[in-house]
Amino acid sequence: MDETMLDGNAITGLLREVFAVDVTTMIATCGQCGAREAVGSAHAYKGAGLVLRCQHCEQPLLKMVRADTRIWIAFPGVQTLQVGTT
């Protein structure tokens, strides 16, 4: 382990700041077509879980499954997620 490597606990404050905002206003860049849109403008599909798809190319951007007290979230089609901070 070198001096530039830390464990994931080192970014706790940053993650708390990022995920304490309205996610629907974050700007997602689609990894397939490059479209940049607010997460809230994506198309949502319900099934065993939720899938958000790019409104331009239908690439799955976000997948979410909830069971009891746990939630699994994946961002398979998001190239970047822009978060506005104040």
C-alpha positions as CSV (number, residue, x, y, z in Angstrom):
1,M,0.0,0.0,0.0
2,D,1.5,3.4,-1.0
3,E,0.8,6.8,0.5
4,T,-1.7,7.7,-2.3
5,M,-4.0,4.7,-1.6
6,L,-6.8,4.9,1.0
7,D,-9.7,2.7,1.8
8,G,-13.3,3.6,0.7
9,N,-14.0,5.1,4.1
10,A,-11.9,8.1,3.1
11,I,-14.6,9.4,0.8
12,T,-17.5,9.1,3.2
13,G,-18.1,12.8,3.5
14,L,-18.0,13.3,-0.3
15,L,-20.4,10.5,-0.9
16,R,-22.8,11.8,1.8
17,E,-22.7,15.2,0.1
18,V,-23.3,13.8,-3.4
19,F,-26.2,11.4,-2.5
20,A,-28.0,13.9,-0.2
21,V,-29.4,15.8,-3.2
22,D,-32.3,15.2,-5.6
23,V,-31.0,12.6,-7.9
24,T,-33.6,13.4,-10.5
25,T,-31.9,16.7,-11.2
26,M,-28.5,15.1,-11.8
27,I,-27.3,15.1,-15.4
28,A,-26.5,11.6,-16.7
29,T,-24.4,11.1,-19.9
30,C,-25.5,8.0,-21.7
31,G,-22.6,5.6,-22.4
32,Q,-24.1,4.5,-25.7
33,C,-25.4,7.7,-27.5
34,G,-23.8,10.4,-25.4
35,A,-27.0,12.3,-24.7
36,R,-26.9,14.4,-21.6
37,E,-30.2,14.7,-19.8
38,A,-31.6,15.0,-16.2
39,V,-32.1,11.6,-14.6
40,G,-35.7,12.5,-14.1
41,S,-36.3,12.7,-17.9
42,A,-35.3,9.1,-18.5
43,H,-38.0,6.5,-19.2
44,A,-38.8,4.3,-16.2
45,Y,-39.9,0.7,-16.5
46,K,-41.2,-1.5,-13.7
47,G,-40.8,-5.2,-13.5
48,A,-39.0,-7.2,-10.8
49,G,-37.2,-4.0,-10.2
50,L,-36.9,-0.6,-11.9
51,V,-34.9,0.2,-15.0
52,L,-34.3,3.8,-16.2
53,R,-33.6,4.0,-20.0
54,C,-32.1,6.8,-22.1
55,Q,-35.0,8.6,-23.8
56,H,-32.9,8.8,-27.0
57,C,-31.6,5.3,-27.5
58,E,-33.3,3.2,-24.8
59,Q,-29.9,2.2,-23.3
60,P,-30.4,1.0,-19.7
61,L,-28.9,3.8,-17.5
62,L,-29.9,2.6,-14.0
63,K,-31.2,-0.6,-12.6
64,M,-32.7,-0.8,-9.1
65,V,-34.1,-3.7,-7.0
66,R,-35.6,-3.4,-3.6
67,A,-36.1,-6.3,-1.2
68,D,-37.1,-5.7,2.4
69,T,-34.5,-3.3,3.9
70,R,-32.0,-3.5,1.1
71,I,-31.7,-1.7,-2.3
72,W,-29.3,-2.7,-5.1
73,I,-28.4,0.0,-7.6
74,A,-26.4,-0.3,-10.8
75,F,-25.5,2.3,-13.3
76,P,-24.6,0.1,-16.3
77,G,-25.2,2.7,-19.1
78,V,-24.2,5.9,-17.4
79,Q,-20.9,7.3,-18.6
80,T,-20.9,10.2,-16.1
81,L,-23.3,11.6,-13.5
82,Q,-23.0,15.3,-13.0
83,V,-24.0,16.5,-9.5
84,G,-24.5,20.2,-8.8
85,T,-23.2,21.2,-5.4
86,T,-23.8,24.5,-3.6
